[in-house]
Amino acid sequence: SSTMTMFTKHLAHLSSRAASRCSSASRRLSAVSSTLSTPSDGALPLAGSRPSQDMSWPSSITTIGNSHNRSFSSMGMMPRRGFPQYTMFGPDSALSIRAVLPQFRRAGTDGVSVERRGKLVFEFIPRNPSGAGFAWSEKTLFSLSVEEVGLLLSQLPGNGVELSHSMNYGVGSDNESGGGVMQEAGDLVEKVLTIEPGDAATLNFKIDYMKNGVGGQSPPQFENAIPTTPLEVTLQAGEFEVFKSIFQTSIPYILGWNTTMDIASAAAMSKGMNGGGNQY
């Protein structure tokens, strides 16, 4: 009798863990289905909508885990997008970091895969000439690939880091659409991000346009305008720890790794519980 009781408790524990994993996969699947049905603009789609009718997802995945909708019941609607962003304000400039999530595509009749990786984006915003507020329309962007995020994690705060992006068309571009600015050979302007350790465990973040090693250049599309760079922001030790945590937790998201892994795990669990084997 005692053996049967222990077995029953163990089985209940396993069932609870399985339900939790399926619930997590359901939330991620809803987020992916939202990105498949709407254009990707870098916002984080939140769960709350079922996949479109032309997608044949396993019913065991799509029907589990909708209790999170109740937390938004007082709003009268379920948000479909989120905007993860963290901003640090300095005396002369502000530095913001935000996420651009990957783009997904259908794989077969009931699968999903990553079509294009996401990225983290630094935004450097100068203070208005009046000193009141910041000129957000004049911000300078610097996008980080997942490998560049890994480089910052491995080197900071002990070592300095310099990253440069060519402004050639379609290469190293930091704008949302993925395109760049065409330049003639020999007229190359680079966008350079420099991070240097400072006193008392601070880190100095600096963005600049450089040509032939000379900074303070105008970006190619505004070659006759007054340069807004260089822009600098100093982060205190605690502020960098926040940045570091964002870097670490964002890597699986901008790769699309945990999203597709949760969906794959839930599908494998559903197949196993229905008597099917593992296709691998």
Secondary structure, DSSP 8 states (H G I E B T S, - for coil): -HHHHHHHHHHHHHHHHHHHHHHHHHHHHHHHHHHHHS---S-EE-S-----TT----HHHHTS--GGGGGGGGGTS---EE--EEEEE-SSEEEEEEEE--EEEEETTTEEEEEE--EEEEEEEEB-TTSSSB-GGG-EEEEE-HHHHHHHHHHTTTS-EEEEEE-STTSS--STTS------TT---EEEEEEEE-GGG-EEEEEEEEBTTB-S---GGGTTS-----EEEEE-HHHHHHHHHHHHHHHHHHHTHHHHHHHHHHHHHHHHHTT-----
